[in-house]
Amino acid sequence: MRILVAGATGKTGRRVVRALQDRNHTPIALVREGSDTSHLPSNIELRHGDLTDLPQDVAEGTDAVIFAAGSGSSTGPEMTDKVDLHGARALVDLSKKSGVSRFVMLSSVGAGSPEGTGDMEHYLKAKHDADEHLKASGLDYAILRPVALTDDDGRRHIRFGDDVDTGGEAARGDVAYLLADAVTNPEWSGQTQLMQSL
């Protein structure tokens, strides 16, 4: 499958690209002009676009989309809204227009009930609203909500759902593995899952 990866140059996105290649998919990296692509495979197909102003044909010719992008912890509420909310919503809409088979969203623990989450509330509200937009889009979807991310590869020992320790950790390697799996695994269809690494 040809799979568009938003956030492909990020810490998680780079792992997603490799995980897709390991499954014999063809990842297509959505990158901004001037992005550092040095961590991506040299032969990867690049598609230029900015989540704050996506081209209308950004998802054309792709079978599925993985949203693994984020505005980053150092940006303010305005950029959070532009990327994590409006950018995600726009990519969902353009993906539907292009007829993709599934949209896989990297969300966050806390996005289910963002109220009263302190400094994270604005970010989690943006993720919540983007998730809800995806659910209402009519697209086949999967939403992954990991706990706090680490830069570890992980061991593929993973806990899901109500048993997740919300104060635990999730290895980016495990997250990338699950995002790649969710593209084609029928068990992920229409699912929203909390996860942590063990």
GITA-V285430 format. One record per residue. RES is the residue in three letters. PSI is psi in degrees with one decimal (NA if undefined). D_CENTER is the distance of its C-alpha to the mean C-alpha in whole Angstrom. Layout:
RES:PSI:D_CENTER + RES:PSI:D_CENTER
This chain:
MET:149.1:17 + ARG:117.4:16 + ILE:119.2:12 + LEU:130.2:11 + VAL:109.6:8 + ALA:131.4:7 + GLY:22.7:7 + ALA:-23.6:9 + THR:-2.5:12 + GLY:175.5:11 + LYS:-39.7:12 + THR:-42.1:9 + GLY:-38.7:8 + ARG:-38.7:12 + ARG:-35.1:12 + VAL:-44.3:9 + VAL:-46.6:12 + ARG:-38.9:15 + ALA:-36.8:13 + LEU:-41.9:13 + GLN:-36.3:17 + ASP:-25.4:18 + ARG:12.7:18 + ASN:24.9:19 + HIS:169.1:17 + THR:98.4:17 + PRO:143.3:14 + ILE:117.9:14 + ALA:119.3:12 + LEU:116.0:12 + VAL:148.9:14 + ARG:154.2:16 + GLU:130.6:20 + GLY:1.6:21 + SER:148.9:18 + ASP:106.3:19 + THR:13.6:18 + SER:-21.9:20 + HIS:-4.1:18 + LEU:154.6:17 + PRO:142.7:19 + SER:-24.9:22 + ASN:8.0:22 + ILE:144.0:18 + GLU:132.5:18 + LEU:141.7:17 + ARG:120.3:17 + HIS:132.7:17 + GLY:149.8:16 + ASP:131.4:15 + LEU:-18.7:13 + THR:-8.3:16 + ASP:72.7:18 + LEU:139.2:16 + PRO:146.8:19 + GLN:-25.1:20 + ASP:21.1:19 + VAL:-30.9:16 + ALA:4.7:15 + GLU:138.3:18 + GLY:13.5:19 + THR:153.2:16 + ASP:-27.9:16 + ALA:165.3:12 + VAL:137.6:9 + ILE:123.0:5 + PHE:103.8:3 + ALA:24.9:3 + ALA:164.9:6 + GLY:151.7:8 + SER:-18.4:12 + GLY:154.2:13 + SER:-16.1:16 + SER:-0.3:19 + THR:159.5:18 + GLY:-177.3:20 + PRO:-35.0:19 + GLU:-45.9:20 + MET:-33.9:17 + THR:-46.1:14 + ASP:-41.9:15 + LYS:-40.9:15 + VAL:-59.2:12 + ASP:-25.2:10 + LEU:-69.0:12 + HIS:-37.4:14 + GLY:-43.6:12 + ALA:-45.4:9 + ARG:-44.7:12 + ALA:-40.1:14 + LEU:-36.2:11 + VAL:-48.9:11 + ASP:-42.7:15 + LEU:-31.4:16 + SER:-41.7:14 + LYS:-42.8:16 + LYS:-33.4:19 + SER:-5.1:18 + GLY:32.5:18 + VAL:154.4:15 + SER:-28.3:16 + ARG:145.5:12 + PHE:122.1:9 + VAL:121.8:6 + MET:127.4:4 + LEU:112.5:3 + SER:-143.0:7 + SER:148.5:10 + VAL:140.2:13 + GLY:-15.2:16 + ALA:-19.3:13 + GLY:-38.1:16 + SER:80.0:19 + PRO:-13.9:18 + GLU:136.4:22 + GLY:23.6:24 + THR:18.4:21 + GLY:-132.5:23 + ASP:-23.5:22 + MET:-4.1:18 + GLU:-43.8:19 + HIS:-44.8:18 + TYR:-47.2:15 + LEU:-31.1:14 + LYS:-39.9:16 + ALA:-45.0:14 + LYS:-41.2:11 + HIS:-48.8:13 + ASP:-36.2:14 + ALA:-41.6:11 + ASP:-44.2:11 + GLU:-36.7:14 + HIS:-42.0:14 + LEU:-45.5:12 + LYS:-35.7:14 + ALA:-2.4:17 + SER:-21.9:16 + GLY:-7.9:18 + LEU:149.6:15 + ASP:129.8:15 + TYR:164.1:11 + ALA:137.1:10 + ILE:126.0:8 + LEU:127.6:8 + ARG:87.2:10 + PRO:157.7:11 + VAL:-165.7:14 + ALA:129.7:15 + LEU:142.1:13 + THR:166.0:16 + ASP:13.5:16 + ASP:158.4:18 + ASP:-30.5:17 + GLY:170.3:18 + ARG:8.8:20 + ARG:22.6:18 + HIS:107.1:20 + ILE:140.3:18 + ARG:141.1:19 + PHE:161.3:17 + GLY:-142.5:18 + ASP:-20.1:21 + ASP:-4.7:22 + VAL:134.6:20 + ASP:108.4:21 + THR:-12.3:19 + GLY:7.7:21 + GLY:-161.1:20 + GLU:155.4:17 + ALA:121.6:14 + ALA:135.5:15 + ARG:-32.6:12 + GLY:-40.0:13 + ASP:-41.1:13 + VAL:-45.7:10 + ALA:-40.9:9 + TYR:-44.9:12 + LEU:-39.8:11 + LEU:-41.8:7 + ALA:-39.1:10 + ASP:-37.7:13 + ALA:-17.5:11 + VAL:-40.0:11 + THR:-16.6:15 + ASN:119.4:16 + PRO:-22.2:18 + GLU:-17.7:18 + TRP:-12.3:14 + SER:119.8:15 + GLY:17.1:15 + GLN:143.9:14 + THR:118.0:13 + GLN:129.1:13 + LEU:147.7:14 + MET:153.4:14 + GLN:157.0:16 + SER:147.4:17 + LEU:NA:21
